[in-house]
Each structure stands twice: as C-alpha cells, then as structure tokens.
Amino acid sequence: MYVGALTLDILLGDVSSLKQKRSVIRPLIAELQRRYPSIAVAETGHLDLHRRAEVGVAVVSASAGNCKEVLDACERMVAFRPEIELLSARHRLYNDED
C-alpha cells in the first residue's frame, strides 16, 4: 500500500478578502474532487491570509506509480488555472514500511 501526499502553495490573483478567497478555493477543491474521486483534498494552510492558500491532496493506491500519476495530474490541473499562481508543489510518498 502506498500513500501519496501533495502540498500546493498557491498565490491568488486579484483577491482582497477572505470571502473572495473562498470563492476561488472552494471551486478548485470541488473540481479536483469531481475529476479525481479517489483523492482527499482540503485547504490546509494560510487560512488567515487572503492572497495565499495551501491545498493538500492525498491518495491511497496499491502502486507507487499510480500515486505519482494521480498527484501529477492534480498538480497540472491547478497549475493551468489562470486565476491562480502555483508557487510550489511538494510530493511525498509513503509505503506501509515507513
């Protein structure tokens, strides 16, 4: 069993309040969940900042290759959204022996 984790550090565009931030982040999370129903995704950091967000994605799979493939696809989907800038993406892979 493998568990893959992806942490995305995001800079939001023209956002001036936490309410506007939610209007960008919630649809992003919903689209990730809709497109990849086997993942868990949530806003995990920078909760009090209105122009920054951290989104965490997790996936469990029988193979390391599948974990990497799903996380790479999630990263690409976020990176190509025009209203946000992906500052960094951190991938981690754990197996049952860790």
N, C-alpha and C positions, 0 to 999 in steps of 0.2 A: 504494500500500500504506500502511496506517495501523496503528500500534501504540498500543494504549491501555493505560495503567497506572493502577492504583488501589491506594492505600495506606490501609489501615484501621487506626486506632489504637483498641484495644479495652480496656475495663476489665472484668475478670471479677468475678463476684459473690462468693459465699462459697467462696473458694479459698485454701487455706493451705499448699500445697506445689506444687512443680513437677510432681509426678505427677498431682495433681488438675487442674492447668492443662492438661496433655496430654490428660486425659480430656474436656476441653471443646473444646480447639482441634482435635484430630485429627478428631472427628466433623464439626465445622464445615467444615474443609477438604475432607473426603470428600464432604459434601453439596454443596458448591459444585462440585466436580469432576463429581459424578454429574449434577447438574442442568444444568450448562453444560460439556459435554465438550470444547468448543473452547478453553477457558481453561487457563492455567497458574496455579497458586496454591500459596503456601507461607508458612510463618511466617518473617518476615524481620527481626524486631526484638524488643527487650525479652526476649531469650531467657533471661536470668538472673533476671527478676522473675516472681514467681508470680501477681500480680494484674493484670499488664498484658501485652498481646500486640500485635504488629504483624503484619498479614497483607497480603501483596502479591498482587495479581491482575494478569495480563497477558492481552491478547487481540490477535490479528492479524486484520485484515479489509481488504477491498477498499474499504470506505467508512467515513468518519468517523462517520456516523450509526449504523451497526451497532456500532462500537466503543463509542460512548456508551451505546447501548441495553443492551448486554450488561453493561457496568460498572455502570450504574444499577440493573439488576436484581440484580446481585451485592450491591451496597450495601444495597438494600432487604431482601434476604434476611437479611443479617447484622443489620441494624438492628432487625428484628422478632423476633429471638430473645430470649426472656425472661431467660435466664441471663447475658446479657452486656449491657454498655452501650457503644454506639458513641460514642467521644469525638470523632473526626474522620475525615473521608474526603477524600483528596486525589486528584483526577483529573488525568491528564496525557495528552496526545495528541500523537503524533509521526507525521510523514509521511516519505516517502522523500527529501524535500528538506531535512530537518533535519540 
